[in-house]
Every structure is written in C-alpha cells, then in structure tokens.
Amino acid sequence: MSIEAIGALGAASSLSTGALPTASLSAASPLAEAARGEALSDAPRADFMDALGAGLARADGSLRHADAQLRALSAGQDVPIHDVMIAMEQARLDLTLVVEVRNRLVESYQEMMRMQL
C-alpha cells in the first residue's frame, strides 16, 4: 500500500522562483523587502516547497504505517482490527488530500498558461 512516487515528488523541490516586480512598492515597505527576497527579521519564513514536502512525507508515512498494520494483521499478529481500519482510513484521507492538491496545482498551471499577456 506504500507509494514510492510520493517520495519521488518530494525530491522535485528544486523549482526555481522568479523575481517579483517591486516597481509599485515603496522602498521602505516590508512588502518591498520581501519581494526583493530579503528575509524579515521578525517573522519566520515558511517555504511552500517545504510545506508541500512535509505533507507528502506525512502521506507517505501514513501509507507505510497502514501497510505495516495490514501486513501484521494478515500475518496473524495480535493487532486490533480497529487500529488497522483507522490507519487505513487515515492513509486513504491523506492520499485523497495529496491527489486534490495535485489537481489544484495542475489546474492553476493550466489556467496560467491560458492567460493572454
């Protein structure tokens, strides 16, 4: 029940980010500093690729856990069936979330490609 492709997607985090236009922002504003790529000293920086990688790692972990639980149950070990069902449902929900996020990203990319400049 584990999916190795999820781990491979985490390795695809080497996408480059483009520079943001700063012409309409004043030089002293915090938004202008963030647009130039300067980290704000007060706020922690959250990277989208880090969040996406963490979500993929969580989904992969839940799939592996559900697979291990199911294998232990089928091998005759003393594993409560409700724990196996809960792990399988959690893995299904995590995988559904990953698929929906992927669908939204693809849809957003396609929408951007349809834009006329």
Long-range contacts (C-beta under 8 A, 24 or more apart in sequence): 1-63, 1-64, 1-66, 1-67, 1-70, 1-88, 1-91, 2-60, 2-63, 2-64, 2-67, 3-60, 3-63, 3-95, 6-56, 6-59, 6-60, 6-63, 6-98, 7-56, 7-57, 7-60, 9-56, 10-53, 10-56, 10-57, 10-60, 13-49, 13-50, 13-52, 13-53, 15-49, 52-101, 55-97, 55-98, 55-101, 56-98, 58-94, 59-91, 59-94, 59-95, 59-97, 59-98, 62-87, 62-90, 62-91, 62-94, 63-91, 63-94, 63-95, 65-91, 66-90, 66-91, 67-91
